[in-house]
């Protein structure tokens, strides 16, 4: 290979890397968590992400976007100010999430007619303009599901087309968080041509319904999902790989049967910061390992930890680098984290702030 060819490959690979996104969702209610778990925009390192997404706004019955908390307007202003330390960053607001999407009919009704969609789009434009945001992320979980209707699939596509036609002249971005195992909800090839990015939620591959311990983000299933979406017509450069900064936890039936696939009796106990049954942030997990003597085991799909009858599957720096390597392997558009406030953002475990996010950035960039 001649020198010119080598230089061309280097230039192209550099441009590819520079174009890759590091998308950081911020669960805004984390600011209310107790003590060292409280996370505010001022706790962020603005240099670690190319895109910051405020989660979540909601949908009113009159089809307008709404802020979920009266104090959100102050937090969003602080959020936008992150660009003072990273002028290239984009700051978006996300509408939806698991809880706001619980009544799928509200979203299904909004997309069902041109009139309803106009009301929504106009309200979104007002909100984005008011706070000098850079765009909108759609996190409807999920079209056609949870009270939705079959026609949601095409109506969601139409909504995206109509939003994008308004956003282009304003220079705003339109993205969507899409369910990893819910391909029938989306017209994948056409969404690829409209959206700036599709944030593939490649996590939550387990649940109490299985009655056994399982990893939150098994590597083999994550890779299979990526290949499936590309095979279904997704533009790889529009796919952004979802990476979890938390783990699913369980109470196991027998503390001596503590491997993968062990029988479970219930959700794991809530963490001291997140206060949620069956889920622990990495900032809680690493402290349990460091201070409480939880035992860590490695598996091909990722590590897990346990003590007595408590068990959690999670990602550490090593395993999250392995998953982030799929971005390079399949030439994806970047990596996304849910969510930034559950990384060890204070460096409480090893003195290194945001260790998982930094590990992802090291691989993707």
N, C-alpha and C positions, 0 to 999 in steps of 0.2 A: 504493500500500500504506500502511495507517495505522500509527501509532506502535506500537499494541498488537501488531500482526502482526510488525513488525520486532523488537520486544523478545522475542516468543515464539520467533522464529527464532534470535535470539542465544542465548537460554537453552538451547534444544534443542541447538544446535551446540556450546555449551560443555559441556553434560552428555555429549554424544557423545564429545567430545575427552577429557574427564576419565576416561571409562570405558575408553578405549583402553589396551591393554597394550603395554608394552615388555618383551619376554621375553628374558632373557639366559641362554643355556646356558653353563655353565662346564665345560670339559673338564678334570676334576680332575687328570689325570696331567700337565698342563702345569706343575705345581709342580716336576716333576723336570727340566724343560728347562734347558739350560745358560745361565749368565750372565744377561744382560738379558732373556732369553726366559722365565725362570722366573716363573710367575704364581701367586700365592697369594690367598686371600680378602682379605687385608689390602691387596692392590693394587687392589681394586675401588673404584669410586665408587658408593656405595650409592644416590645420588640419581638415577642415570641409568636405572634399571630399575624396573618395577613388580613383576616376577617374576624371581627368580633360580632356576635349575634346576641342581642338582648332577648331573653326568653322569660315570660311570654306576654304578648298581648292576647286578647280574646275577641270573640265575635258576639255582638249583641243581636237580639231577636229582630231588630230592624235592619240587619245586614251591614251594620257599620262596625269597623274595628274599634276596640276599646282598650284602655289601660286597665289592668286588673287591680291596681292598688293606687290610691290617690297620691302616694309619695313617689310613684314610678317616674313622674315627670322630672323630679329632681335627680333621680338616679340616672335617667337616660342622658341628661345634660352632662353629668360626670363621665358617663360612658363615652359619649362623643368626644369629650376632651382628651381621651386616650390618644387621639390623632396628633396632639401636640408633641408627643414623644415618638410618634411613628406616622409621618405625614403620608405614607403610602397605604396605610391601613384603611380598610372599609368597615363601616359600622352599620349593621342592619338590625331590624327588629323582626322577631319571629311571631307569627300568630298561630295559636293552636296548642300543641302538646297533648299528652295523653289525657289529662284531666279535662281540658276544655273541649276536647273532641269526643267526650264520653257520650254526648247526645249527638250522634252523627247527623240527625235530621236538620239541625241548625245550619251546618255547613252545606248539607245536601240541598236545603232550600235556597241558600244564598246563591249557589252556582246554577240553579235550575232555570233562571230566566234572565234575559238581557237587562231588564229593569233592576233586578236585585244585584246583579253583578256590577252595574254602573254605580249604584249606591255604595257598594263595598269599595270599589276602586277609587271613587272620589274621596271617601273617608280616609283611605290609606294614603293617598296623595297629600291630603291636608296634614296628616300626622307626620309623615316623612319630612315634609317641608317645614313644619313647625319646629322640629328638633334637628334639622340639618343632617338627617341620616342619609345613608348611601343606598338604601333599597329595602326590600322586603323578602322575608323567608316564610314560605308556606309549610306549616307543620300540621296539616290535617291528618289525623291518625284514625281512620284511613278512608279515602273515597271508596264507596260501595259497602263499607263495613260499619259495624256498631251503630245500627239504625239508619245507615245510608241506603241508597238505591242503586240499581244496576247502571242507570244512566249517569251516575256520578263520574264514571271514568271519562266519558267524552266531555261532560260539562266542566270537569276540572281542567281538561286540556284547553277548552275554549276560554275559561277564565285566565289561564296562563297566557294565552295568545293576546287577549285583550289588555291584560296588565302590561305585558311587554311592549305592546304598541304605544302605550302611554309613557313607559319608562325610558324608552330608547332616546327620545329627544332630551330627556333630563339627565342622561348619563347614569341612571340608577341601575342597580342589579336586581334580578329576580332569581331566587333560589328556592329549592324545596327539599325538605327532609322526607325521605321515602323509606317505606318499610322493607326490610331485607327479604322477608319471605312472602311478600304480598304483591308479586308481579302482576296479577290480574287486575289490580286497582289502577294501573297506569298504562297509558299508551306510550311505552318507553321510547321507541324511535322518534316519535314526534316531539315528546317532551325534551329529548336531547337537543333538538334544533332550536328550542325556544328558551329554555332555562340557561342561566349562566353556570349553574352547577346543580347537581343532584346529590344531596348528602345522604349516603347510603347508611342506614342505621344497622350496621353489622354488629349487633350486640343483643342482649336479652334472648339468647337462644335456649333459655331454660326457664323453668317455673315450678312452683310447688305441685302443680298438677301431675308432674312426672313421678313424684314421690321418691326421688333419688337425687343425690348430689350430682351436679353437672356444672361445667364451666360456663360462665356468662358469655364468653366470646371464643369458642373453640376454633383454633386456627384452621382446621380442615374445613369446617362449615363456613367460616368467613371466606376462605379462598373459593369454595364452591359457589357461594353467592355472587362473588365478583364475576366469575366465569359465566354463571347463568345470566346475569344482567347484560354482559357484553354479548352473549349469544342471542339474547332477545332484542338486540338492536341498540343498546346504549352506547353512546360515544364514550370511549374510555376517558377521554380528556374532560368530559363533563361529570364523570363519577368521582366523588370525593369519599374516601374510605372512612367509615365511622369507627372510632376507637374509644373504648370505655375507660374512664378514670374512676371506676367503682366496681364492686363485685356483688354477686348474689350470695346471700348467706342462708344457712339452714340450721335447724336443730336436728341433729341426727339421733336415730333411735338407740344406737349402741356406740358409745364413745370409743370402743375398740375396733369398730368397723368404720373407719374414717377415711377411706379412699374415695375415688370417683365411683359413682354408681351405688354408694352406700344408701340404705333406706333412711328416709327422713320422716320426722313426725310433724314438723311445722316450720314456719319461717324462722330465720335466725333472729336473735335479740337485736333491738335497735342500737345504733351507734350513738355516742355521746354528742355528736354534732348534728348528724342528719336526722336522727330520731325516727327512723323508718324501719319497720319490720321487714326483714328479708333483703336488706341492702346496706352495704357499708362503703363509704368513700375510701379511696386509697389513703387519704390522710388519716383515717381511722384505722385501717388495716395495718399500715406500717407501724403505727404506735402500739397496736396489740402485739405485733411481732417483737418490737423493740423493748417494750415495757412490761408486757404481760406474759411473755414466754410462749406465744403461739408457735406451733411447729409448722414449718414450710416444707412442702414437697413439690417437686417439679414433674410435669407431665408434658408430653409432646404438644398438647393444646394450650398449655399455660400452667402457672403454679396454683396451688391451693394451700390453705392454712387452716389449722384446727387447734382447739384446746377443749378438753372435756367433751361436752356434747355440742359445741359450737363449731361451725365449718363455713368457710368462704372460698369461692373460686374468684380469682382476680388476675390482673396483669401487673407485672413489675417492669423494670427498665428493660431487662433482657427479652421478655416475651412480647412487650409492646413494640420493640424494635423489629422483631421477627414479623409481626403483623404489618407494621408500617412498610416493610420491604416489599409487600404486595403492590404498593403504589409504584415502585420502580419496575417490578416484574411485569405488570400489566399496563404500564404507562398511563396511570390514572391522573386525575386532575389535582390530587393532593390528599391530605388527611384532615379529618374532623374529630373533635373531642366533645363528648358529653360526659361531664361538663367541667369547665376550668376550675371551679371552686372546690372540687373533690380531689384535685391533685394535692400533693404536700406543699402547698403554696407558702407556708411559713418556714419550710426547711426543718421541721421539728424532728424528723427521724434521723437524717444524716447530714444536716446542715446545708443541703442543696435545695434551693427553692425550685418548685415546678419540675421535679426530676423526670416525670413521665412525658410532659410536654416537650422538654428539652431533648429527650431521647427520640421522640417522634421527629422533631425538627432536624435532628442530626442525620436521620436516615432519609427523610423526604427531600431535604435541601442539600 
